[in-house]
Amino acid sequence: MMVRFLKSQATARAVLIHFGISACIALLMAFVVFGLWFGAPFRTLAGGLHLFWLLIGVDVVCGPLLTAVLFNPSKSRRELTLDLSLVALLQIAALAYGVYSIALARPVVVAAEVDRFVVVSAVQINRDDLHEAPTQFRKLSWTGPVVLGIRAPRDGDDTLRSIELSLQGMEPSVRPGWWQNYEESRLAVQSRMKPITALRAARPPEEQTAIDIAVQKTGQPMDNIHYMPLVSSKSLDDWIILLDKEANIVGQAPVGGFE
């Protein structure tokens, strides 16, 4: 009985140590994922929150569970070292794959595209086409998305080619050759944006409250605030982007923007 108790204590200690190390790694990853890659509201718009919880499930839960199954103080030091090294290798491999997947999903562009702003993830962009982008956009950001505009077609052939690519699922927002400085799209955005007061009046009370909170955070009166839908491949009508009279981005709200 005493031997079994001591074994269980030793196993519990090993599991707790493993859990503590895994939790520290998870905290570091949370800082990177939510502090650099998926700041609000992109953790939901680009799916970062879901991917992070999958990563936590593997790193913080599965690793210590494997230790609990394999650890036995009656094993030789060589056997324990082999077992725990195998667990560590599996966990590191799963962590590396998880981080790689999250990095691919990170939002790198918020593009003003016709009547909406589109959040684009790294995985949606063909790296071979980046040389077609303006110089400052040829490297994908690792510290949050870059706001940019979308140019107009240069001629009829350009228009037809754009329609063809859109039918294939490649909208202008994911084509580096169509990117331009946001300043060059500002007038187009101003012509498309709508007053937030009109959207608020058409929404139910709970969404009106969400709009009020978002507008309050801008520090500007509601009459100065406009909006456009904010969409992504994972969220087609759940958010709006808030703009001032000069079409500067001043906030977001969790409300659908298409009427």
N, C-alpha and C positions, 0 to 999 in steps of 0.2 A: 504493500500500500504506500509506504513512504517513498519507495523508488518511483512509483507511478506519479506521485505528487510532485516529486522533484523534476521528473521529466516534463510534466505539464507546465511547471513554473518556467523551466528553461525554454520550452517552446513558446510560451506566452511572451517571454522577454525578447526572444528573437523576432517574433511577429511584431511586437510593439516598436522595436528598433527599426525594422524594415518599414513599418507604416510611417514612422516619424520621418525617415529619409524620403519616402515617397511623397509625403505631405509637403515637405520643404520644396521638393522639385515642382510639385503642383502649384504651389504659391508663386514660385518664380515664373512658371508658364502662364499663370493668370495675369501677372504683371505684363508680360510680353504680349499675350493675346489681346487683353482688354485695354491695356495702357497704350500700346503702340499700333496694333493691327486692327482691332475691332472696337474702337470707341463708340459710344452711343451715337446714333441708333443702329450702327452697322452690325452689332452682335446679333440682332434679329434679322435685319435686312439681308445680310450676306451669309447667315447661317453659322456664325462663329460660336454662338452659345451652345448650339447642339453638338457641334464638333468637339468643343472643349469638354463637355460632359462625357462624351465617348472616351476622350483621352484620359479623363480622371478615372473613369470606370476601369480602364486597363491598368493605369499606373498605380493608383492608390488602393484599389480593391483586389484586383487579380494577383498582383505581385505578392503582397502579404499573405493572401490565401494559399498561394503555392508554397510559400515558406512554411506555413502551418502544416501543410500536408507532408512536406519532405523533411522538415527539421526533426531530428531525433538525437538527443545528446549521447545516446549509447553508440552512435555511429563513430567510426574513426575520424580523425581530423581530415584525412584525405577524402573520405566519402562526403563529409559535410562540406568541405571546400568545393568539391565537384558539383554537388547538388545545388548549393547556393550560387555558384558561378553560373550554372545553367539557368537558374531563375533570373539572375541579374542580366544575362545576355538576352533572354527572351523579353524581359521587361524593357531593356534598352532598345531592342529592335522595334518593339511595339511603340515605344515612346517616339523614336525617330520617325517611324512611319506616320504616327499621329501628328507630329509637329509639321512634317512635310505636307500632309493633307490640309492642315489648317493654313499653312503658308500659301498654298495654292488658292485657297478660298478667300484670302484676305482681300478687302476692297482696295483697289489702287487708283480708281478714277471715279469721279462724279461728273458726268457729262450733261450739259444742257442740250437736250436733243428735242427739237421742235417744241412740243407743248408739255415737256416733263424733264425732270432730272433723272438720270439713269446711273445706278451704282454698278460698276463693273469690277469683277474679281480678276485676279491675276490669271487664273486658269482659262478665262474666256478669251484672252488675248494671245494671238499667234506671235511668239517672240521673233520669228523671222521677218515680221512686218514692222517691227519697231523702228527700223531705220527710215521708214517713210514718215514718221512723226516729226514735228518740230523738235529741234535739238534738245530743249529742256525736258521733253517728255519721253526720251528714248530709254530711260532707265525707270523701271517700275518702282514705285515708292515702297519703303519698308516701315514708314512711320505714319500711315494713314493716307486716305485717298487724296488725290490732287483734283481740284476743280478746274474744268476746262470747257471749251465750247466745241461745237461741230460746225465745220464749214459748209457752205452751200455747194451744190454740184457746179463744176466748172463749165460744162457744156452738155449737149444732149446725150452724147455717148456716156458721159460720166453719170448722168441721171439714170439711164437704162442699166448701166452696170450696178449702180447702187440698188435699184429695184431688184435686180437679179440676186444680189448678195443678201438682201433683206428677206427674200423668199426662201433662201437657204438658212435663215436664222441668224445671219450676221448683220446686225443693225449697225448704223454708223458709229455708235458709241464704242463698239469693240474693234473698230478699224483705226489703227494708228494714223494712217494716211489721211483720215478725215478730221483729226483733232486740230484744234487751234486754241490760242489763248482765250481765256474767258472774256477778256476785255473786248475782243472782236465779236463776241456774241451778246454782249450786254444789251444793245438796243433791241435785238430780237427777243431776248428774255423779257425786257420791259413791255414789249408789245403783246406778249403772251400771258404774262402773270396776271392774276386776278386778286381783287381785294379780299382779305380774309373775312371781313364782315359779312360778305355775301355767302361764303361757305358756312360760317358759323350760324347764320340765320336758318340755313337749310338742314342743320344737323340736330339729332336728339340731344337731350340735356347732358348726358355723360360725355358726349364728344364735344359739346360746347365747353364743358369744364376743362377738357384736355387742351382745347385751343386756347382758352383763357390762361391756363398755366404756362403754356409754351410762349404765348405773346408776352406775358409778364416777365419771363426770363430774358426777353430781348431788351427790356428797359425802354421800349418805345411805345407810344400810344397805338391802339389797335388800328386807328385810321391810317397810320403810316405803313402798316404791314400788308404784304401781298403773299401769294402762295402759288406753288405749282406742285403737281404730283411728284413724289419721290419713289421710284420703283427699282426693282432688281429682278434677277431671274427667279428668286425665291419669294418675292413679295411684290405683287402686281398692283395692289390698291389698298395699302394699309398705312401709308405715311404721306405727309406733305412736307415740303421744304418752305421755310419762311424767308421772305425777302423784303428789304426796305424799298423805298421809292427809287433808289438808284440800282436796284437789282443786286445788292450785296446780300449774301447769305447770312442770316442772323439767327437761325434756329430750325427746329423740326418739331412736328407734332404727330402722334400716332392716330391719324385720322385719314380715311380715304379721300383722295382729291379729285377723282373723276366724277362728273355729274351725269 
